[in-house]
Amino acid sequence: RLAPQSQVYSINIYIYIYNNLIRNSNMPIYDTKSIILKQHLSIGFPTEENFAIETSTINSDDIPNGGILLQVLVASSDPYLRGRMRPEGDFVEGKVIKTFVSGKVLHSNNENWVAGDLLGGSLPLSSYQIIPPELFSQTAIWKLTGLIDESEISLGIGILGMPGSTAYGGLIDVLRPNEGETIFISAAAGAVGSLVGILAKKLYNCKVIGSCGGDEKVKLVKEKYGFDHVIDYKKYSTVEELTKALKEVAPEGIDMYFENVGGIHFEAALNSLRVRGRIAVCGTISDYNSDYSKSFSKIIPIKMVYSQQRIEGFMCAEWLTHKKGNFLQDMHKWYREGVLIKQETIFNGIESWVASFQSLFNGTNIGKTVVVL
């Protein structure tokens, strides 16, 4: 028998109350803060005026099928983001910027993830966020569960994140060292350069030469990271001076150069590169705040032919997404064995992210810059 019309109305009211009041009242709502790009910046040093903090709320009931809700625990500041701030970059004014983050899954509607899982990813800089199912195939997201616990979460944006994969792929697959060769590394006190030097020494017994700025960093790179020689680039202002300094510690020349800086470092490395020498280019931080059109190097193609030299630019995505190598397992193993060293500069609170970003360009950061949310 069909229920009387009044009973149908009553049932509908009960369903409405359950769906909109009772069920939703049990689903947590999170206040989230995000870093927004306020205005693009072509040339110059990034300031607070380029960014804004936006506050909003997220309801875990809004997680779609196949999605997850993530609490971001740490966020990364990296020099490459400066290029994305330019008008031709992929940051959009008024929108949340994207960076590398690590965090914990709070709620999951995805069979591959459960609450409590730890992950790293190239994701929006928001303290809480819903990751829809389609995003898993559109960006780099990797599981850290079983490798680290929550107290080690910063490894997900360091040794087990973008810097680690850049060092790993750039050294092992791009430069492809031979036992005992000589490698020169710029920005040797940074998150990437330090790992490159340690791996080159420990895995290949290379002669490792680093460049960094200031007595504190020189001492760190020499004594803690174990580089054979360290050049304080602040003492040299021309290509000729830096080339001479490099020749003093590597009179035989260099077999490999890992490029993080650009400018006179690239020129000095070219001047010192031996037959069958290789250069891996992953960044040129000295150019990031400048006019790209005025940045150039005196590459002589015929010299490269006769010397059988190679220059290769690369990005870390292939290793982060497991298309090449065994980055995550290898780097985790070497870290647990004590081969790799974690060195961090910590900033607290999402409000400090801009200051952390600025520290990359004024030389005050050491190692990996980490913002704890």
N, C-alpha and C positions, 0 to 999 in steps of 0.2 A: 504493500500500500504506500502511496505517496504521502509524505508528511504534510500536515496542514500548512498553509502559506505562512502563518505566524511562526511555526516551528522552523521553517526555512530561514526566515529573517533572523531568528535567534541564533541558529547555527552559523550564519554568515557573520554576525556580530562577534561571536566567540572566536571565529577564525581570524577576524581582523584584529581583535584585542591580542590574541596570541602572537600573530606575526609582527605586529607593530609596537606592542608594549611589553609583553612578557618575554618573548624570545629575544628581541633586540636589547632589552634591559640587561640580559645576561652576557651580551657580547661586549668585550672591552672597547673603549674608545680611547685613542691615544692622541695627545697633543704633540705635534711634530714641528720641528724647526728646519728650515731649508735655506741654503745660500742661493740667492738669485743674482744673475748678471744684470746690473742696473744699466750700464752703458759699455759699449765696445771701446777698445783702446788699440789704436794702430801702433803708435810709437810712444815709448816712455815707460816709467815705472808704475806698476799697478798700485792703486790706493784704495782706501775705504770707499771713496766715491764711486768706484766701479761696481760695488756690490751692495746687496741689501739682505736682511734676514726677514724671512716670511714665516708666519706662524699659521698653522691650520690644524684640523683634526682628521683622524682616520678611524673608521669603524671597521673592526675585523669582520663584521657581517658582510662587508663589501668585497671580500676576497672572491674572485671568480673561480670557477672550476679549473683546476690546474695551476692556480696561483698560490702565492705564499705571502705572509706578512713578515717583514724583516725589521729587526731592531739593529740599527747601525751602531756599533760599539766604537770603531775607530775609522777615521777618514784620512786619506793621503793628500799631501801637497807635493806636486811634482812640476818641474820646470816646463814640460811640454804643454801644460795647460795654458801657458801664456799665449801660444799661437792660436789657441781656440778662442781667445778673447778678442782677436782682431775681427774687423767687419766681415772678412772673407772666411773666418773660422766657423765652427759649427755650434758655438754657443749663441743662443738667441736672447736678445734683450727682454727682460721681464720673465724669463724662464729659469728653472732650477738648473744649475750647472751640474756637470757629470764628472766624477773622479773615481779613483779606486777606493773601495771601502771594504771593511770586513764586519761581520755581524752575526746575529743569532736569529734563527727562525722562531717566531712566537706562535704562529698559527699556520697550518698548511692544508690546502685542498689539492695537493699534488702528491701522487703516490711515490715520487722519488725523494720527497723531503718530509721530515717529521719535526714537530716542535722540539727545539733544543739543538738542531743541527747548526753547525757553524759553516760559514761560507765566505768567500771573497768574490768581488765582482767589480766591473766597471759600471757604476750605477749612479743615480741622482744623489746629490749631497743633501739628504734629508735624514733626520734622526730616526724616523719610522717611515716605512713605505711598503706599499703593496706591489709585488712583482707579478705582473700578469703572465700567463703561460707563454705567450709569443715572445716575450723578452729573453727567455732562456736560449732561444736559437738566434737572437739578434745581437747579443753582446757576450762578453766573456764572463762567465760565472762558474766558479769551481768550488767543490766541496772540501772543507777542511776537517770535518768530523772524522775522528780516529787518528788524525795527525797531531792535533794540538787540542788543548783545553781552553776554556774561556780566558784564563789568566794569561795566555800566550797569544791572544787574538791579533796583536799588532804584527805578528809574523805573516799574517795573511795579506798585508799591504807592503811587506818587506821581503824577506828571504823567500817566502812562499807566495809572493805576489808579483807585481809588475817589475820591481827592481831585480828580484831574483831571476825571473824568466828572461829579462833583458841581458843580464850578465851571463847566464847559462847559455842562451841561444847565440849571443854575440860572440862569445869566446869559443864554445865547442863546435858550433855549426858554421859560423861565418868566418872566423879567423882560422879555425882548425890548427891549433898549435902542434908543433913537433917538439919532442923532448929537448929541453935545454935552450930553446930559442929565447930571444930578447923581446920583451913587450913594453911599450910605453903607454901609460894610461893617464888621461887628463881627468880632472875632478876626482882625484884618487881618494879623497876623504868622504865622498858622497855615497849615497845608498847603492848605486850601481858600480861605480869605479872601485870601491873597496872590495866588493865581492869578486869582481873580475881579477883583481890582483891576487887575492887569496886563492882562488881556484887555479890560476895560472901557476902559482908557486907549488901548491899542494898536489895538483893532478899531473902537471907537466914539468915540474922542476925548472920553470922558466926563470930567466933573469928579469926581475920585475922593477920597472922604473915608474914612479908616479909623479904627478904634478898637483900641487894644491897651494893654498894661500895662507901664510901666517905660521908662526912658530908652533902654536898649539896643534894645528892640523898636521904639520910636518912630523912632529914627534909622535902623534897618534898613528899615522900611516907607517912610519918606520918601525916603531916599537910594538904596537898592538897588532897591526895587520901583517907585519913581516916583509914589507917591500925591501928590496936590496938598496935602492937609492930613491931619494925624494927631492924634487926640485921645488923651491918656493917661487912660484911664477911671479909673485909681486915684486921680486927683485929685478925683473926683466921687462922691458917695455917694447922691444922690437923683435922681429923675426930672427934677426942676426944674433941678438943676445941670447935668445932662448935656444936657438940652434947650437950655439957654442956651449951653453950649459948642458945640453943633452949629449953633445959629443964628448964632454969631459967624463961623463959616467958611462957612455956607450961608444967608445972610440971605433968599435967595429960596426956601428950602425944598429938599427933596430929591424926586427923581422915583422913586428906587428904593432899597430897603433889602435887603441880603442878610444874613439872620439866622442867626448861628451861636451866639449867647450867651443870648438871652432876658433876663428881668428888666428892669432899668431901660433897657437898650438898646432893647428892643422898644417900650416906652412913649415914649421920646424920639423914636424914629423915627416912630411914629404921630403924635406932636405936630407933627412937621416935614414930614409927607407932603403933597405938593401934589395938585392936581386931576389925576386919572388916574394917581396914584401906584401903584406896585406893590411888594409885599413878597414875597420868596421865603424860605420857612422851611425850612432843612435841618437845624437843630439848635439846642438851647438848653442849652449846657453848664453854665450857672449853676444849672440845675434838676436835673441828673443825680444828684447825691448827696442830694437833698432829697425831701420828701414832695410828690408831684405834685399832690395834692389842694389844696395850699396855694399853688399857682402859678396866677396869674390876671393878665389884662390888661384894661384899661378900653377895650374896643372898643365904639364907638358905631355900630351898624349904619346908622342913618339918615344919619350923617355920611358913611359909605362910599358910600351911595346917591347923595347929592347931589354928592359929590366924585368919583364914578365910580372908586373905588379898588378894588384887588384884593389879597387875601392868599392865597397858595397854598403849601401844604406839598408837598414832593416828596422822592423818593429817587432814587438814582443808577442803579438796576438797568436802566432802559429804555435808557440810553446805553451802559452796560457790555455789555449783551447785543445791541447794535446794532439795537434796535427803533426808536430815534430817532436822528437826526443821523448825523454821521460822526466821532464823538469821537476814536477811536484814530488815524485818519489825520491829522485836523486838528491834534490836539495834538502828534503826532510832528513834523509839518511845522513848526509854530510853535516847537517846542523846537529843532529843527535850525537854524532861521533866527535863533535867538537872541532870539526874542520872549519866551519863558518862561524863568524862572530857577529852578534847583533849589537849594533850601535845606533841609538836613537836620540833625537831631540824632540821632547814632548811638549805639546801645547794642550791646555785643558779647556774644553767647552767649544761648541760649534762657533760661538762668537769670536774665537781666537783663530779661526781658519784663515782669515785674510792676513793676519800678522804672520802666521806660519808660512803662507805663500810668499810674502815679501821677504822672509828670511832666506829664501833660496837665492835671491838676487843680490842681497847685501852681504852674503858670505857668513852670516852668523849661525847657520845651521851646521850640524855635524852628523854624518850618517843619515839615517832615514828620518824624515820629518813626519811625526805622527800627531794627529789631533784626536784626543780622547773625548768622545761625546758623552 
